[in-house]
């Protein structure tokens, strides 16, 4: 699949399909497309796989776009300020992502749910018990919030991350949760009760502006404005 990613803080991925090529996207992800692209909404993989996708933050139905002739063009714009990352996966190569990260992929890519190994990680991790596991072969387009920092962790190397800033990581990375130490840190540190620990080896992707954090900031100002209006 040929593609290009344009734009700054609100990027768009433009994909070019040859006749017969197919690309699958999350429901509502398409921005515009040429007249020779045919759309079909379906439960890709069947009912149970579709339910699993919905549990991992995606829609029950996916859209399959097929080029009917010549070269077709289809665009997938970013829904919030952030980054679109294209990941080319080899056969059986996977990446673990946060909920809602999937944007679009070649038809050969498989999208499944991924359960965290420890229940405590899901209960306190802030991103829910279920993540997305995306497996090749093929190219997948992922959408993250804000700037994305890529880190390569060595075997046994640990990085501690505030809740929500984990965008994606390779399956070789161990994901766990630990409680913040010290009563003063818990009550006055402003970082919550728990931190995510990522242990190498493997690559991790950290996002600077989790959508839930942005929503919380906007909600504070909107509520303040509403109070002033009532007064």
Buried (B, 14 or more C-beta within 10 A) or exposed (E): BEBEBEEEEEBBBBBBBEEEBBBBBBEEBBBEBBEBBEEEEEBBBEEEBBEBBEBBBBBEBBBBBBBEEEEBBBBBBBBBBBBBBBBEBEEEBBBBBBBBBBBBBBBBBBBBBBBBEBEBBBEBBBBBBBBBBBBBBBBBBBBBBBEBEEBEBEEEBEBEBBBBBBBBBBBEBBBBBBEBEEEEEBEEEEEBEBBBBBBBBBBBBBBBBBBEBBEEEEEEEEEEEEEEEEE
